[in-house]
Amino acid sequence: MLEHDYLIDIADKVNLSLGASAHTIHMNIDNMIQEGNEKCSKFESDNPEILLPSSMEIEKEMGNSPSIFGEQVVDSDNHHSQNQAKTTWS
């Protein structure tokens, strides 16, 4: 989350008034942050299919698919070559 002071500095640099007093400015920033958070939450709930999973764990899956670089792929569990080609893309 962005700090209030940073947002005030950015607003000043682009001649954007966020209010006449420090209290009003901070309340306006709080409202903008709350509205942004609500929009993000609504987007997440409306579009779950396009969001990344909360856990990015990668499972090992070995099949008969060769390496994208055309190099030998060896399954470290059973030491069988998956692709005998030694060519590269270079």
C-alpha positions in Angstrom: 0.0 0.0 0.0 1.2 3.5 -0.8 1.9 5.9 2.0 -0.1 9.0 2.4 2.9 11.3 2.3 4.0 9.8 -1.0 0.6 10.2 -2.5 0.4 13.8 -1.3 3.9 14.4 -2.9 2.8 12.9 -6.2 -0.5 15.0 -6.2 1.5 18.1 -5.6 3.8 17.4 -8.5 0.9 17.1 -10.9 -1.0 20.1 -9.4 -3.8 17.9 -8.1 -5.6 19.3 -5.0 -6.7 16.7 -2.5 -8.2 19.1 -0.1 -7.8 22.4 1.7 -6.5 21.0 5.0 -4.2 18.2 6.1 -7.2 16.5 7.7 -9.3 16.7 4.5 -6.4 15.5 2.4 -5.8 12.4 4.6 -9.6 11.6 4.6 -9.7 11.9 0.8 -6.7 9.6 0.5 -8.3 7.1 2.9 -11.5 7.2 0.8 -9.5 6.6 -2.5 -7.6 3.7 -1.0 -10.9 2.2 0.4 -12.6 2.6 -3.0 -9.6 1.0 -4.8 -9.6 -1.9 -2.4 -13.3 -2.4 -2.9 -12.9 -2.4 -6.7 -10.1 -4.9 -6.5 -12.1 -7.2 -4.2 -15.1 -6.9 -6.6 -12.9 -7.7 -9.6 -11.4 -10.7 -7.8 -14.8 -12.1 -6.9 -16.3 -11.4 -10.4 -13.3 -12.9 -12.3 -11.8 -15.8 -10.4 -10.8 -17.6 -13.6 -8.2 -15.0 -14.5 -6.5 -14.7 -11.2 -3.3 -16.5 -10.3 -3.6 -19.2 -7.6 -2.7 -18.2 -4.1 0.0 -20.9 -4.1 2.4 -21.1 -6.9 3.7 -24.6 -6.1 5.0 -26.4 -9.1 4.5 -30.2 -9.2 6.9 -32.4 -11.0 5.4 -34.1 -14.0 7.5 -36.2 -16.2 6.1 -37.6 -19.4 7.2 -38.3 -22.9 7.4 -34.6 -23.7 10.9 -33.4 -24.8 12.7 -30.3 -23.4 11.9 -27.1 -25.3 15.6 -26.8 -26.0 15.9 -30.2 -27.7 18.3 -31.4 -25.0 18.2 -34.7 -23.1 15.6 -34.8 -20.3 16.3 -37.2 -17.5 13.9 -38.1 -14.8 16.0 -38.0 -11.7 13.8 -40.6 -9.9 14.3 -43.4 -12.4 17.1 -42.0 -14.6 15.4 -42.7 -18.0 16.1 -40.4 -20.9 13.0 -38.8 -22.2 14.5 -37.4 -25.5 17.7 -38.5 -27.1 18.1 -35.5 -29.4 21.0 -33.2 -28.5 20.2 -30.3 -30.9 19.7 -26.8 -29.6 17.9 -23.8 -30.8 21.0 -21.7 -31.3 
